[in-house]
Amino acid sequence: MEWITTKQHLLDSLAKANPQLETFLDSLSPHQWSHPRDAAGWAVKDHVAHLAVWQDGITALLRYQPRWPAMGLSSEFVDSNAIDTINDVIFQQHRDKSPHEVQTMFDESQTRFLAVLSELSDDDLHRTYSHYQPFDTNTDSGAPILNWVVGNTSEHVMEHLPWMRAIVAPSPAANA
């Protein structure tokens, strides 16, 4: 992974990750969006909903709004639970959405994120978490918010894309 240090690097990273995701999703049938599931029970649409929710959290953060409520979670819940539990709750909240609803959810999340990103400078992206979330000082590591942004957008897409591809890949037994 290349270390991203500027807004332009972030935009380049998004320009690499998002078309890969779009191309993959465009290649799927509606059935492939929702029926094959991984060992955790997630379909492709569940991964896409997950990406949209975490991106919405970053968008809220960059707007100086509480991050967790934008993701459908409370601060108390997030503070007292592990990431796997948090992700399971997000999964449960969106698992009954149709592929079309999830695609719309992701597209709208992208639009909101890119709108707020367009307003930010390199200096803005080098401020810390607590600059954007002053009421959540426990989360601030002192690292630039850019690290959080990348981790919840382009890097997150690139993390989930192989998992989504594996869900719809033909099984070796099917080829025997």
TIVO-2410 file (N, C-alpha, C; in nm, 3 decimals):
# residues 176
REC num residu      c1      c2      c3 atome chaine
REC   1      M   0.083  -0.118   0.000     N      A
REC   1      M   0.000   0.000   0.000    CA      A
REC   1      M   0.088   0.125   0.000     C      A
REC   2      E   0.053   0.217  -0.085     N      A
REC   2      E   0.125   0.344  -0.092    CA      A
REC   2      E   0.075   0.435   0.019     C      A
REC   3      W   0.168   0.504   0.085     N      A
REC   3      W   0.131   0.598   0.191    CA      A
REC   3      W   0.072   0.722   0.127     C      A
REC   4      I  -0.047   0.762   0.167     N      A
REC   4      I  -0.116   0.877   0.109    CA      A
REC   4      I  -0.096   0.996   0.201     C      A
REC   5      T  -0.042   1.104   0.144     N      A
REC   5      T  -0.005   1.220   0.227    CA      A
REC   5      T  -0.069   1.351   0.183     C      A
REC   6      T  -0.137   1.351   0.068     N      A
REC   6      T  -0.198   1.475   0.020    CA      A
REC   6      T  -0.339   1.447  -0.032     C      A
REC   7      K  -0.414   1.553  -0.049     N      A
REC   7      K  -0.548   1.540  -0.106    CA      A
REC   7      K  -0.539   1.481  -0.246     C      A
REC   8      Q  -0.441   1.523  -0.323     N      A
REC   8      Q  -0.428   1.469  -0.459    CA      A
REC   8      Q  -0.399   1.320  -0.457     C      A
REC   9      H  -0.315   1.275  -0.364     N      A
REC   9      H  -0.290   1.131  -0.351    CA      A
REC   9      H  -0.420   1.058  -0.316     C      A
REC  10      L  -0.500   1.118  -0.228     N      A
REC  10      L  -0.629   1.058  -0.193    CA      A
REC  10      L  -0.719   1.050  -0.316     C      A
REC  11      L  -0.728   1.158  -0.391     N      A
REC  11      L  -0.810   1.158  -0.512    CA      A
REC  11      L  -0.761   1.053  -0.611     C      A
REC  12      D  -0.630   1.037  -0.624     N      A
REC  12      D  -0.574   0.934  -0.712    CA      A
REC  12      D  -0.612   0.795  -0.662     C      A
REC  13      S  -0.607   0.776  -0.531     N      A
REC  13      S  -0.643   0.648  -0.471    CA      A
REC  13      S  -0.790   0.616  -0.495     C      A
REC  14      L  -0.875   0.715  -0.480     N      A
REC  14      L  -1.018   0.698  -0.508    CA      A
REC  14      L  -1.042   0.668  -0.656     C      A
REC  15      A  -0.965   0.736  -0.742     N      A
REC  15      A  -0.979   0.715  -0.886    CA      A
REC  15      A  -0.933   0.576  -0.929     C      A
REC  16      K  -0.856   0.511  -0.845     N      A
REC  16      K  -0.814   0.373  -0.872    CA      A
REC  16      K  -0.915   0.275  -0.813     C      A
REC  17      A  -0.956   0.295  -0.688     N      A
REC  17      A  -1.042   0.199  -0.618    CA      A
REC  17      A  -1.186   0.200  -0.669     C      A
REC  18      N  -1.244   0.319  -0.682     N      A
REC  18      N  -1.386   0.325  -0.714    CA      A
REC  18      N  -1.422   0.266  -0.850     C      A
REC  19      P  -1.344   0.290  -0.957     N      A
REC  19      P  -1.378   0.225  -1.084    CA      A
REC  19      P  -1.366   0.071  -1.077     C      A
REC  20      Q  -1.272   0.021  -0.997     N      A
REC  20      Q  -1.262  -0.124  -0.982    CA      A
REC  20      Q  -1.388  -0.179  -0.918     C      A
REC  21      L  -1.436  -0.110  -0.815     N      A
REC  21      L  -1.559  -0.152  -0.749    CA      A
REC  21      L  -1.677  -0.142  -0.846     C      A
REC  22      E  -1.689  -0.030  -0.916     N      A
REC  22      E  -1.800  -0.011  -1.009    CA      A
REC  22      E  -1.801  -0.116  -1.119     C      A
REC  23      T  -1.684  -0.145  -1.176     N      A
REC  23      T  -1.674  -0.246  -1.281    CA      A
REC  23      T  -1.717  -0.382  -1.229     C      A
REC  24      F  -1.670  -0.416  -1.110     N      A
REC  24      F  -1.709  -0.543  -1.050    CA      A
REC  24      F  -1.860  -0.548  -1.029     C      A
REC  25      L  -1.916  -0.445  -0.966     N      A
REC  25      L  -2.059  -0.446  -0.935    CA      A
REC  25      L  -2.143  -0.448  -1.062     C      A
REC  26      D  -2.100  -0.376  -1.165     N      A
REC  26      D  -2.173  -0.374  -1.293    CA      A
REC  26      D  -2.175  -0.510  -1.360     C      A
REC  27      S  -2.077  -0.595  -1.326     N      A
REC  27      S  -2.069  -0.727  -1.389    CA      A
REC  27      S  -2.162  -0.829  -1.324     C      A
REC  28      L  -2.224  -0.793  -1.214     N      A
REC  28      L  -2.304  -0.888  -1.138    CA      A
REC  28      L  -2.450  -0.888  -1.179     C      A
REC  29      S  -2.509  -1.003  -1.171     N      A
REC  29      S  -2.655  -1.014  -1.187    CA      A
REC  29      S  -2.719  -0.976  -1.054     C      A
REC  30      P  -2.848  -0.943  -1.054     N      A
REC  30      P  -2.915  -0.916  -0.926    CA      A
REC  30      P  -2.900  -1.033  -0.828     C      A
REC  31      H  -2.906  -1.155  -0.880     N      A
REC  31      H  -2.889  -1.272  -0.793    CA      A
REC  31      H  -2.751  -1.272  -0.727     C      A
REC  32      Q  -2.647  -1.240  -0.802     N      A
REC  32      Q  -2.511  -1.239  -0.746    CA      A
REC  32      Q  -2.493  -1.130  -0.640     C      A
REC  33      W  -2.571  -1.026  -0.646     N      A
REC  33      W  -2.564  -0.921  -0.545    CA      A
REC  33      W  -2.612  -0.972  -0.409     C      A
REC  34      S  -2.709  -1.063  -0.410     N      A
REC  34      S  -2.775  -1.095  -0.284    CA      A
REC  34      S  -2.778  -1.240  -0.241     C      A
REC  35      H  -2.745  -1.333  -0.326     N      A
REC  35      H  -2.764  -1.473  -0.286    CA      A
REC  35      H  -2.638  -1.548  -0.247     C      A
REC  36      P  -2.534  -1.549  -0.323     N      A
REC  36      P  -2.417  -1.618  -0.267    CA      A
REC  36      P  -2.372  -1.543  -0.141     C      A
REC  37      R  -2.334  -1.618  -0.041     N      A
REC  37      R  -2.292  -1.556   0.085    CA      A
REC  37      R  -2.160  -1.616   0.130     C      A
REC  38      D  -2.082  -1.534   0.202     N      A
REC  38      D  -1.955  -1.583   0.255    CA      A
REC  38      D  -1.980  -1.657   0.387     C      A
REC  39      A  -1.874  -1.702   0.450     N      A
REC  39      A  -1.887  -1.781   0.573    CA      A
REC  39      A  -1.955  -1.703   0.685     C      A
REC  40      A  -1.945  -1.571   0.682     N      A
REC  40      A  -2.009  -1.488   0.784    CA      A
REC  40      A  -2.155  -1.457   0.751     C      A
REC  41      G  -2.201  -1.502   0.633     N      A
REC  41      G  -2.338  -1.478   0.592    CA      A
REC  41      G  -2.359  -1.352   0.511     C      A
REC  42      W  -2.248  -1.287   0.474     N      A
REC  42      W  -2.258  -1.163   0.397    CA      A
REC  42      W  -2.266  -1.191   0.248     C      A
REC  43      A  -2.356  -1.122   0.180     N      A
REC  43      A  -2.362  -1.120   0.034    CA      A
REC  43      A  -2.286  -0.996  -0.013     C      A
REC  44      V  -2.267  -0.985  -0.143     N      A
REC  44      V  -2.199  -0.867  -0.199    CA      A
REC  44      V  -2.270  -0.740  -0.153     C      A
REC  45      K  -2.402  -0.740  -0.155     N      A
REC  45      K  -2.476  -0.619  -0.117    CA      A
REC  45      K  -2.448  -0.579   0.028     C      A
REC  46      D  -2.420  -0.675   0.113     N      A
REC  46      D  -2.389  -0.645   0.253    CA      A
REC  46      D  -2.254  -0.575   0.265     C      A
REC  47      H  -2.159  -0.617   0.184     N      A
REC  47      H  -2.028  -0.550   0.183    CA      A
REC  47      H  -2.043  -0.407   0.131     C      A
REC  48      V  -2.124  -0.388   0.028     N      A
REC  48      V  -2.143  -0.254  -0.029    CA      A
REC  48      V  -2.214  -0.164   0.072     C      A
REC  49      A  -2.314  -0.215   0.141     N      A
REC  49      A  -2.381  -0.137   0.246    CA      A
REC  49      A  -2.282  -0.099   0.356     C      A
REC  50      H  -2.199  -0.193   0.395     N      A
REC  50      H  -2.096  -0.170   0.497    CA      A
REC  50      H  -2.003  -0.056   0.454     C      A
REC  51      L  -1.958  -0.060   0.329     N      A
REC  51      L  -1.870   0.047   0.278    CA      A
REC  51      L  -1.941   0.182   0.282     C      A
REC  52      A  -2.067   0.185   0.244     N      A
REC  52      A  -2.143   0.310   0.243    CA      A
REC  52      A  -2.158   0.367   0.385     C      A
REC  53      V  -2.187   0.280   0.480     N      A
REC  53      V  -2.207   0.326   0.617    CA      A
REC  53      V  -2.079   0.385   0.674     C      A
REC  54      W  -1.967   0.316   0.657     N      A
REC  54      W  -1.840   0.368   0.711    CA      A
REC  54      W  -1.799   0.497   0.640     C      A
REC  55      Q  -1.826   0.506   0.510     N      A
REC  55      Q  -1.797   0.629   0.438    CA      A
REC  55      Q  -1.886   0.743   0.487     C      A
REC  56      D  -2.012   0.714   0.518     N      A
REC  56      D  -2.100   0.817   0.574    CA      A
REC  56      D  -2.049   0.865   0.709     C      A
REC  57      G  -1.990   0.775   0.786     N      A
REC  57      G  -1.932   0.816   0.914    CA      A
REC  57      G  -1.819   0.916   0.896     C      A
REC  58      I  -1.735   0.891   0.798     N      A
REC  58      I  -1.623   0.984   0.769    CA      A
REC  58      I  -1.676   1.116   0.715     C      A
REC  59      T  -1.779   1.109   0.633     N      A
REC  59      T  -1.839   1.232   0.580    CA      A
REC  59      T  -1.893   1.318   0.694     C      A
REC  60      A  -1.965   1.257   0.786     N      A
REC  60      A  -2.017   1.331   0.902    CA      A
REC  60      A  -1.903   1.391   0.981     C      A
REC  61      L  -1.800   1.311   1.006     N      A
REC  61      L  -1.684   1.359   1.082    CA      A
REC  61      L  -1.624   1.483   1.016     C      A
REC  62      L  -1.607   1.479   0.885     N      A
REC  62      L  -1.547   1.592   0.813    CA      A
REC  62      L  -1.638   1.715   0.811     C      A
REC  63      R  -1.765   1.694   0.839     N      A
REC  63      R  -1.862   1.804   0.851    CA      A
REC  63      R  -1.877   1.850   0.996     C      A
REC  64      Y  -1.790   1.800   1.084     N      A
REC  64      Y  -1.795   1.834   1.227    CA      A
REC  64      Y  -1.924   1.784   1.292     C      A
REC  65      Q  -1.982   1.679   1.238     N      A
REC  65      Q  -2.102   1.620   1.292    CA      A
REC  65      Q  -2.064   1.490   1.364     C      A
REC  66      P  -2.143   1.447   1.460     N      A
REC  66      P  -2.113   1.320   1.527    CA      A
REC  66      P  -2.109   1.205   1.427     C      A
REC  67      R  -2.002   1.133   1.431     N      A
REC  67      R  -1.977   1.025   1.336    CA      A
REC  67      R  -2.069   0.905   1.355     C      A
REC  68      W  -2.083   0.859   1.478     N      A
REC  68      W  -2.154   0.733   1.502    CA      A
REC  68      W  -2.302   0.742   1.471     C      A
REC  69      P  -2.373   0.846   1.509     N      A
REC  69      P  -2.515   0.854   1.472    CA      A
REC  69      P  -2.535   0.855   1.320     C      A
REC  70      A  -2.442   0.912   1.246     N      A
REC  70      A  -2.451   0.910   1.099    CA      A
REC  70      A  -2.442   0.768   1.045     C      A
REC  71      M  -2.387   0.678   1.127     N      A
REC  71      M  -2.374   0.538   1.089    CA      A
REC  71      M  -2.484   0.452   1.151     C      A
REC  72      G  -2.579   0.516   1.220     N      A
REC  72      G  -2.687   0.442   1.283    CA      A
REC  72      G  -2.648   0.379   1.415     C      A
REC  73      L  -2.543   0.433   1.479     N      A
REC  73      L  -2.490   0.378   1.603    CA      A
REC  73      L  -2.482   0.486   1.710     C      A
REC  74      S  -2.478   0.446   1.833     N      A
REC  74      S  -2.456   0.544   1.941    CA      A
REC  74      S  -2.310   0.541   1.982     C      A
REC  75      S  -2.263   0.651   2.033     N      A
REC  75      S  -2.125   0.659   2.083    CA      A
REC  75      S  -2.103   0.558   2.194     C      A
REC  76      E  -2.201   0.542   2.280     N      A
REC  76      E  -2.188   0.448   2.392    CA      A
REC  76      E  -2.171   0.305   2.341     C      A
REC  77      F  -2.248   0.269   2.239     N      A
REC  77      F  -2.237   0.135   2.182    CA      A
REC  77      F  -2.098   0.114   2.122     C      A
REC  78      V  -2.051   0.210   2.044     N      A
REC  78      V  -1.920   0.199   1.979    CA      A
REC  78      V  -1.810   0.191   2.084     C      A
REC  79      D  -1.820   0.275   2.188     N      A
REC  79      D  -1.717   0.277   2.293    CA      A
REC  79      D  -1.709   0.146   2.370     C      A
REC  80      S  -1.820   0.071   2.377     N      A
REC  80      S  -1.821  -0.050   2.460    CA      A
REC  80      S  -1.820  -0.180   2.380     C      A
REC  81      N  -1.795  -0.173   2.249     N      A
REC  81      N  -1.797  -0.295   2.167    CA      A
REC  81      N  -1.678  -0.302   2.073     C      A
REC  82      A  -1.641  -0.424   2.040     N      A
REC  82      A  -1.532  -0.449   1.946    CA      A
REC  82      A  -1.580  -0.423   1.804     C      A
REC  83      I  -1.486  -0.402   1.714     N      A
REC  83      I  -1.517  -0.369   1.575    CA      A
REC  83      I  -1.603  -0.477   1.509     C      A
REC  84      D  -1.579  -0.603   1.539     N      A
REC  84      D  -1.661  -0.710   1.479    CA      A
REC  84      D  -1.807  -0.699   1.522     C      A
REC  85      T  -1.830  -0.662   1.646     N      A
REC  85      T  -1.967  -0.644   1.695    CA      A
REC  85      T  -2.031  -0.523   1.628     C      A
REC  86      I  -1.955  -0.417   1.615     N      A
REC  86      I  -2.005  -0.297   1.546    CA      A
REC  86      I  -2.042  -0.330   1.402     C      A
REC  87      N  -1.953  -0.402   1.334     N      A
REC  87      N  -1.981  -0.439   1.194    CA      A
REC  87      N  -2.101  -0.532   1.183     C      A
REC  88      D  -2.120  -0.620   1.281     N      A
REC  88      D  -2.235  -0.709   1.278    CA      A
REC  88      D  -2.366  -0.630   1.293     C      A
REC  89      V  -2.365  -0.528   1.378     N      A
REC  89      V  -2.485  -0.445   1.393    CA      A
REC  89      V  -2.514  -0.371   1.262     C      A
REC  90      I  -2.411  -0.319   1.198     N      A
REC  90      I  -2.431  -0.252   1.069    CA      A
REC  90      I  -2.490  -0.352   0.968     C      A
REC  91      F  -2.437  -0.473   0.966     N      A
REC  91      F  -2.488  -0.579   0.878    CA      A
REC  91      F  -2.636  -0.604   0.906     C      A
REC  92      Q  -2.671  -0.619   1.033     N      A
REC  92      Q  -2.810  -0.647   1.071    CA      A
REC  92      Q  -2.903  -0.532   1.030     C      A
REC  93      Q  -2.855  -0.408   1.041     N      A
REC  93      Q  -2.937  -0.292   1.007    CA      A
REC  93      Q  -2.973  -0.285   0.859     C      A
REC  94      H  -2.887  -0.343   0.773     N      A
REC  94      H  -2.904  -0.325   0.629    CA      A
REC  94      H  -2.924  -0.454   0.551     C      A
REC  95      R  -2.925  -0.566   0.618     N      A
REC  95      R  -2.928  -0.695   0.549    CA      A
REC  95      R  -3.054  -0.719   0.467     C      A
REC  96      D  -3.164  -0.654   0.500     N      A
REC  96      D  -3.289  -0.676   0.427    CA      A
REC  96      D  -3.309  -0.579   0.311     C      A
REC  97      K  -3.211  -0.493   0.288     N      A
REC  97      K  -3.221  -0.400   0.175    CA      A
REC  97      K  -3.200  -0.477   0.044     C      A
REC  98      S  -3.267  -0.431  -0.059     N      A
REC  98      S  -3.251  -0.492  -0.191    CA      A
REC  98      S  -3.119  -0.446  -0.254     C      A
REC  99      P  -3.071  -0.518  -0.354     N      A
REC  99      P  -2.951  -0.470  -0.423    CA      A
REC  99      P  -2.966  -0.328  -0.475     C      A
REC 100      H  -3.083  -0.295  -0.528     N      A
REC 100      H  -3.105  -0.158  -0.579    CA      A
REC 100      H  -3.094  -0.056  -0.466     C      A
REC 101      E  -3.154  -0.086  -0.352     N      A
REC 101      E  -3.147   0.006  -0.237    CA      A
REC 101      E  -3.002   0.024  -0.191     C      A
REC 102      V  -2.926  -0.084  -0.190     N      A
REC 102      V  -2.787  -0.076  -0.146    CA      A
REC 102      V  -2.704   0.003  -0.247     C      A
REC 103      Q  -2.726  -0.020  -0.376     N      A
REC 103      Q  -2.653   0.056  -0.478    CA      A
REC 103      Q  -2.683   0.205  -0.464     C      A
REC 104      T  -2.809   0.238  -0.444     N      A
REC 104      T  -2.848   0.378  -0.424    CA      A
REC 104      T  -2.784   0.435  -0.299     C      A
REC 105      M  -2.785   0.357  -0.193     N      A
REC 105      M  -2.724   0.397  -0.066    CA      A
REC 105      M  -2.575   0.429  -0.087     C      A
REC 106      F  -2.505   0.341  -0.159     N      A
REC 106      F  -2.362   0.363  -0.183    CA      A
REC 106      F  -2.340   0.485  -0.273     C      A
REC 107      D  -2.418   0.497  -0.379     N      A
REC 107      D  -2.402   0.612  -0.469    CA      A
REC 107      D  -2.425   0.744  -0.396     C      A
REC 108      E  -2.527   0.749  -0.312     N      A
REC 108      E  -2.555   0.871  -0.236    CA      A
REC 108      E  -2.445   0.899  -0.134     C      A
REC 109      S  -2.391   0.795  -0.075     N      A
REC 109      S  -2.279   0.810   0.018    CA      A
REC 109      S  -2.158   0.868  -0.055     C      A
REC 110      Q  -2.130   0.816  -0.173     N      A
REC 110      Q  -2.019   0.867  -0.255    CA      A
REC 110      Q  -2.037   1.015  -0.285     C      A
REC 111      T  -2.157   1.052  -0.325     N      A
REC 111      T  -2.186   1.191  -0.359    CA      A
REC 111      T  -2.162   1.283  -0.240     C      A
REC 112      R  -2.213   1.242  -0.123     N      A
REC 112      R  -2.194   1.323  -0.002    CA      A
REC 112      R  -2.045   1.334   0.034     C      A
REC 113      F  -1.974   1.222   0.027     N      A
REC 113      F  -1.833   1.223   0.062    CA      A
REC 113      F  -1.753   1.312  -0.033     C      A
REC 114      L  -1.773   1.296  -0.162     N      A
REC 114      L  -1.697   1.375  -0.259    CA      A
REC 114      L  -1.729   1.524  -0.247     C      A
REC 115      A  -1.851   1.557  -0.210     N      A
REC 115      A  -1.889   1.698  -0.191    CA      A
REC 115      A  -1.811   1.759  -0.074     C      A
REC 116      V  -1.805   1.687   0.038     N      A
REC 116      V  -1.731   1.742   0.153    CA      A
REC 116      V  -1.581   1.742   0.125     C      A
REC 117      L  -1.532   1.640   0.058     N      A
REC 117      L  -1.389   1.635   0.025    CA      A
REC 117      L  -1.349   1.752  -0.065     C      A
REC 118      S  -1.436   1.790  -0.156     N      A
REC 118      S  -1.403   1.899  -0.249    CA      A
REC 118      S  -1.379   2.031  -0.175     C      A
REC 119      E  -1.434   2.044  -0.055     N      A
REC 119      E  -1.420   2.167   0.023    CA      A
REC 119      E  -1.295   2.170   0.110     C      A
REC 120      L  -1.223   2.058   0.117     N      A
REC 120      L  -1.109   2.047   0.208    CA      A
REC 120      L  -0.976   2.069   0.138     C      A
REC 121      S  -0.882   2.126   0.211     N      A
REC 121      S  -0.746   2.146   0.162    CA      A
REC 121      S  -0.653   2.041   0.222     C      A
REC 122      D  -0.529   2.040   0.176     N      A
REC 122      D  -0.429   1.953   0.238    CA      A
REC 122      D  -0.415   1.985   0.386     C      A
REC 123      D  -0.416   2.115   0.419     N      A
REC 123      D  -0.405   2.153   0.560    CA      A
REC 123      D  -0.521   2.096   0.642     C      A
REC 124      D  -0.643   2.102   0.586     N      A
REC 124      D  -0.759   2.045   0.655    CA      A
REC 124      D  -0.740   1.896   0.680     C      A
REC 125      L  -0.687   1.827   0.582     N      A
REC 125      L  -0.670   1.681   0.591    CA      A
REC 125      L  -0.554   1.641   0.680     C      A
REC 126      H  -0.472   1.738   0.720     N      A
REC 126      H  -0.362   1.708   0.812    CA      A
REC 126      H  -0.396   1.745   0.958     C      A
REC 127      R  -0.520   1.792   0.979     N      A
REC 127      R  -0.566   1.815   1.116    CA      A
REC 127      R  -0.598   1.680   1.180     C      A
REC 128      T  -0.607   1.678   1.310     N      A
REC 128      T  -0.630   1.551   1.380    CA      A
REC 128      T  -0.780   1.522   1.395     C      A
REC 129      Y  -0.807   1.402   1.436     N      A
REC 129      Y  -0.944   1.355   1.460    CA      A
REC 129      Y  -1.019   1.450   1.553     C      A
REC 130      S  -0.954   1.489   1.662     N      A
REC 130      S  -1.023   1.573   1.761    CA      A
REC 130      S  -1.053   1.713   1.708     C      A
REC 131      H  -0.986   1.757   1.603     N      A
REC 131      H  -1.022   1.884   1.540    CA      A
REC 131      H  -1.165   1.874   1.485     C      A
REC 132      Y  -1.197   1.760   1.426     N      A
REC 132      Y  -1.329   1.739   1.365    CA      A
REC 132      Y  -1.431   1.685   1.464     C      A
REC 133      Q  -1.384   1.614   1.566     N      A
REC 133      Q  -1.473   1.554   1.665    CA      A
REC 133      Q  -1.423   1.592   1.805     C      A
REC 134      P  -1.433   1.719   1.843     N      A
REC 134      P  -1.377   1.764   1.971    CA      A
REC 134      P  -1.438   1.697   2.093     C      A
REC 135      F  -1.557   1.640   2.079     N      A
REC 135      F  -1.625   1.572   2.188    CA      A
REC 135      F  -1.581   1.426   2.200     C      A
REC 136      D  -1.493   1.380   2.108     N      A
REC 136      D  -1.449   1.240   2.106    CA      A
REC 136      D  -1.296   1.235   2.113     C      A
REC 137      T  -1.241   1.290   2.219     N      A
REC 137      T  -1.095   1.299   2.231    CA      A
REC 137      T  -1.029   1.164   2.258     C      A
REC 138      N  -1.104   1.064   2.303     N      A
REC 138      N  -1.046   0.932   2.329    CA      A
REC 138      N  -0.998   0.863   2.202     C      A
REC 139      T  -1.053   0.901   2.088     N      A
REC 139      T  -1.021   0.836   1.962    CA      A
REC 139      T  -0.898   0.895   1.895     C      A
REC 140      D  -0.858   1.013   1.932     N      A
REC 140      D  -0.751   1.085   1.863    CA      A
REC 140      D  -0.614   1.027   1.894     C      A
REC 141      S  -0.545   0.980   1.789     N      A
REC 141      S  -0.409   0.927   1.803    CA      A
REC 141      S  -0.305   1.034   1.771     C      A
REC 142      G  -0.351   1.150   1.725     N      A
REC 142      G  -0.260   1.255   1.682    CA      A
REC 142      G  -0.224   1.246   1.535     C      A
REC 143      A  -0.268   1.140   1.469     N      A
REC 143      A  -0.241   1.123   1.326    CA      A
REC 143      A  -0.333   1.214   1.244     C      A
REC 144      P  -0.291   1.248   1.124     N      A
REC 144      P  -0.378   1.331   1.038    CA      A
REC 144      P  -0.510   1.260   1.007     C      A
REC 145      I  -0.616   1.337   0.996     N      A
REC 145      I  -0.747   1.280   0.963    CA      A
REC 145      I  -0.742   1.212   0.828     C      A
REC 146      L  -0.650   1.251   0.743     N      A
REC 146      L  -0.634   1.188   0.612    CA      A
REC 146      L  -0.620   1.037   0.626     C      A
REC 147      N  -0.551   0.991   0.729     N      A
REC 147      N  -0.537   0.846   0.749    CA      A
REC 147      N  -0.673   0.780   0.772     C      A
REC 148      W  -0.758   0.845   0.850     N      A
REC 148      W  -0.892   0.793   0.875    CA      A
REC 148      W  -0.975   0.794   0.747     C      A
REC 149      V  -0.962   0.902   0.670     N      A
REC 149      V  -1.038   0.915   0.547    CA      A
REC 149      V  -1.001   0.803   0.450     C      A
REC 150      V  -0.875   0.783   0.428     N      A
REC 150      V  -0.829   0.677   0.337    CA      A
REC 150      V  -0.878   0.541   0.386     C      A
REC 151      G  -0.865   0.516   0.515     N      A
REC 151      G  -0.905   0.387   0.571    CA      A
REC 151      G  -1.053   0.358   0.562     C      A
REC 152      N  -1.133   0.461   0.546     N      A
REC 152      N  -1.278   0.443   0.538    CA      A
REC 152      N  -1.334   0.467   0.398     C      A
REC 153      T  -1.245   0.485   0.302     N      A
REC 153      T  -1.290   0.506   0.163    CA      A
REC 153      T  -1.211   0.415   0.070     C      A
REC 154      S  -1.112   0.465   0.002     N      A
REC 154      S  -1.042   0.387  -0.101    CA      A
REC 154      S  -0.976   0.260  -0.046     C      A
REC 155      E  -0.911   0.270   0.068     N      A
REC 155      E  -0.847   0.152   0.126    CA      A
REC 155      E  -0.951   0.050   0.170     C      A
REC 156      H  -1.063   0.097   0.218     N      A
REC 156      H  -1.171   0.009   0.261    CA      A
REC 156      H  -1.229  -0.066   0.142     C      A
REC 157      V  -1.247   0.004   0.031     N      A
REC 157      V  -1.295  -0.060  -0.092    CA      A
REC 157      V  -1.197  -0.170  -0.135     C      A
REC 158      M  -1.069  -0.138  -0.135     N      A
REC 158      M  -0.969  -0.235  -0.180    CA      A
REC 158      M  -0.958  -0.354  -0.084     C      A
REC 159      E  -0.992  -0.333   0.042     N      A
REC 159      E  -0.994  -0.443   0.139    CA      A
REC 159      E  -1.111  -0.538   0.111     C      A
REC 160      H  -1.229  -0.481   0.081     N      A
REC 160      H  -1.350  -0.562   0.063    CA      A
REC 160      H  -1.364  -0.620  -0.077     C      A
REC 161      L  -1.303  -0.561  -0.176     N      A
REC 161      L  -1.321  -0.608  -0.313    CA      A
REC 161      L  -1.282  -0.755  -0.331     C      A
REC 162      P  -1.167  -0.800  -0.281     N      A
REC 162      P  -1.136  -0.943  -0.296    CA      A
REC 162      P  -1.237  -1.034  -0.226     C      A
REC 163      W  -1.289  -0.990  -0.112     N      A
REC 163      W  -1.390  -1.071  -0.042    CA      A
REC 163      W  -1.517  -1.081  -0.125     C      A
REC 164      M  -1.557  -0.970  -0.188     N      A
REC 164      M  -1.677  -0.972  -0.271    CA      A
REC 164      M  -1.655  -1.060  -0.394     C      A
REC 165      R  -1.538  -1.049  -0.453     N      A
REC 165      R  -1.508  -1.134  -0.570    CA      A
REC 165      R  -1.513  -1.281  -0.532     C      A
REC 166      A  -1.462  -1.314  -0.415     N      A
REC 166      A  -1.461  -1.453  -0.370    CA      A
REC 166      A  -1.603  -1.506  -0.350     C      A
REC 167      I  -1.695  -1.422  -0.309     N      A
REC 167      I  -1.833  -1.465  -0.288    CA      A
REC 167      I  -1.894  -1.514  -0.417     C      A
REC 168      V  -1.869  -1.446  -0.526     N      A
REC 168      V  -1.934  -1.481  -0.653    CA      A
REC 168      V  -1.848  -1.569  -0.743     C      A
REC 169      A  -1.725  -1.596  -0.702     N      A
REC 169      A  -1.637  -1.683  -0.781    CA      A
REC 169      A  -1.693  -1.825  -0.782     C      A
REC 170      P  -1.684  -1.890  -0.895     N      A
REC 170      P  -1.730  -2.030  -0.897    CA      A
REC 170      P  -1.645  -2.114  -0.802     C      A
REC 171      S  -1.711  -2.203  -0.733     N      A
REC 171      S  -1.638  -2.290  -0.642    CA      A
REC 171      S  -1.564  -2.397  -0.722     C      A
REC 172      P  -1.451  -2.445  -0.672     N      A
REC 172      P  -1.377  -2.551  -0.742    CA      A
REC 172      P  -1.462  -2.676  -0.765     C      A
REC 173      A  -1.551  -2.706  -0.671     N      A
REC 173      A  -1.636  -2.824  -0.685    CA      A
REC 173      A  -1.732  -2.810  -0.803     C      A
REC 174      A  -1.771  -2.685  -0.833     N      A
REC 174      A  -1.864  -2.661  -0.944    CA      A
REC 174      A  -1.796  -2.687  -1.078     C      A
REC 175      N  -1.664  -2.676  -1.083     N      A
REC 175      N  -1.589  -2.696  -1.206    CA      A
REC 175      N  -1.544  -2.840  -1.223     C      A
REC 176      A  -1.566  -2.927  -1.125     N      A
REC 176      A  -1.517  -3.065  -1.130    CA      A
REC 176      A  -1.608  -3.153  -1.211     C      A
***
